[in-house]
Amino acid sequence: MAVFGSDGGQVLRFSVVGAAVAGLYVLGYTGLLAAGLAQACANALAFAAAVAVQYVLQTAWTFRRPLGLPEQMARFACTIAAGFAVSMVITGVIGPALGWGDWLSAAAVTVILPVQNFIIFRLWVYAAAG
């Protein structure tokens, strides 16, 4: 597929960053819960930290673009918001409508969102920055 380009290294870098950021989120969230923070606060802080790290690593390492471009940062934020909306639709609407268990809905999100994000990052978020 042309959207994935000929740079297999970019897909690998994207995957490594995604796995690292997911791990950071889980460790941050569970660590903050263990420290006594309320669930909503722990989730918000861990998510914000993960998104910030993801932006820095995907921008500088995966797509090799400058970090401080306001329009690029806004496009990145829109992509993250779109991913959140898609995850809400899958886990809150599609999964229940199809009779999926929570685990299957979550698994669908873990497959769909990375593909969605990579395509949007490549074609929109970082394309204009190059």
C-alpha positions, 0 to 999 in steps of 0.5 A, spaced: 500 500 500 502 506 497 500 510 504 505 505 508 511 507 503 517 504 501 520 506 508 519 499 512 524 503 518 518 508 519 513 503 520 518 499 525 519 506 528 512 507 529 511 500 532 516 501 537 514 508 539 507 505 540 509 499 544 513 504 548 507 509 549 502 504 551 507 501 556 508 508 559 501 509 559 500 502 563 505 503 568 503 511 569 496 509 570 497 503 575 503 507 579 498 513 580 493 509 582 497 505 587 500 512 589 492 513 591 490 518 586 483 517 584 482 513 577 479 519 573 485 523 575 490 517 574 488 516 567 488 523 565 495 524 567 497 518 565 494 519 558 497 526 557 504 524 559 503 518 554 500 523 548 506 528 550 511 522 549 508 520 543 508 526 540 516 527 541 518 520 539 513 520 533 515 527 530 522 527 532 524 519 531 519 516 526 517 521 521 523 526 522 520 532 523 521 538 527 517 539 534 515 546 535 510 547 529 504 549 532 500 547 526 503 540 526 501 539 533 494 541 532 493 536 527 497 531 532 492 533 537 486 532 532 488 525 530 489 523 538 482 526 539 479 522 533 482 516 535 479 517 542 472 518 538 473 511 534 475 507 540 469 510 544 464 508 538 467 501 538 467 500 545 461 503 546 456 502 540 459 497 535 462 492 540 455 492 544 451 492 538 455 486 535 454 482 542 462 483 543 465 482 550 469 488 552 475 484 551 474 483 543 472 491 543 478 493 546 482 488 542 479 491 535 481 498 538 488 496 539 488 493 531 484 499 528 487 505 532 495 504 530 493 503 523 488 509 523 494 513 526 499 511 522 495 513 515 493 520 518 500 521 521 503 520 514 498 523 510 496 529 514 500 530 520 507 530 518 506 531 510 505 538 510 511 539 515 516 536 510 
